[in-house]
Amino acid sequence: MLERLNEEIKRRTRVVRIFPHAQSCLRLVRALCVETHETWLEDNRYLNRDLLEAQRREQLRAAA
């Protein structure tokens, strides 16, 4: 995941090519990090707790 973020930062900074000052570059990188963080929180769920709980209930019913 971190490699993907680094690639995205590299790609976006190449598009801009020349930054007027260091703060503008840092602002772009921060915005990308915040956007990526929000996307990870909302979209990627490696373990869906609801599905695991439903499967556990089915196993308990089958065992009973």
C-alpha positions as CSV (number, residue, x, y, z in Angstrom):
1,M,0.0,0.0,0.0
2,L,2.8,2.4,0.8
3,E,4.5,1.7,-2.5
4,R,1.3,2.6,-4.3
5,L,1.1,5.9,-2.4
6,N,4.7,6.6,-3.3
7,E,4.0,5.9,-7.0
8,E,1.0,8.2,-6.9
9,I,3.0,11.0,-5.3
10,K,5.8,10.5,-7.9
11,R,3.3,10.6,-10.8
12,R,1.5,13.7,-9.6
13,T,4.7,15.6,-8.9
14,R,5.9,14.7,-12.4
15,V,2.8,16.3,-13.9
16,V,3.5,19.6,-12.1
17,R,7.2,19.4,-12.9
18,I,8.3,22.7,-11.3
19,F,7.0,23.9,-7.9
20,P,7.3,27.6,-7.1
21,H,8.5,26.8,-3.6
22,A,8.9,23.9,-1.2
23,Q,5.6,24.6,0.6
24,S,3.6,24.0,-2.6
25,C,5.2,20.6,-3.1
26,L,4.6,19.7,0.5
27,R,1.0,20.9,0.2
28,L,0.4,18.6,-2.8
29,V,2.0,15.6,-1.0
30,R,-0.1,16.2,2.1
31,A,-3.3,16.5,0.1
32,L,-2.5,13.2,-1.6
33,C,-1.8,11.5,1.7
34,V,-5.0,12.7,3.2
35,E,-7.0,11.6,0.2
36,T,-5.4,8.2,0.2
37,H,-5.9,7.8,4.0
38,E,-9.6,8.6,3.6
39,T,-9.9,6.1,0.7
40,W,-8.3,3.4,2.8
41,L,-10.6,4.0,5.7
42,E,-13.7,4.0,3.6
43,D,-13.0,1.4,0.9
44,N,-10.6,-1.2,2.0
45,R,-11.8,-3.6,4.6
46,Y,-9.6,-6.6,4.8
47,L,-11.8,-8.4,7.3
48,N,-15.4,-7.7,7.1
49,R,-16.6,-8.4,10.6
50,D,-20.2,-8.8,9.6
51,L,-19.4,-11.7,7.2
52,L,-17.1,-13.3,9.8
53,E,-19.9,-13.1,12.4
54,A,-22.5,-14.6,10.0
55,Q,-20.2,-17.5,9.2
56,R,-19.6,-18.1,12.9
57,R,-23.3,-18.2,13.6
58,E,-23.8,-20.7,10.7
59,Q,-21.0,-22.9,12.1
60,L,-22.6,-22.8,15.6
61,R,-26.0,-23.8,14.1
62,A,-24.5,-26.6,12.1
63,A,-22.7,-27.9,15.2
64,A,-25.9,-27.9,17.3
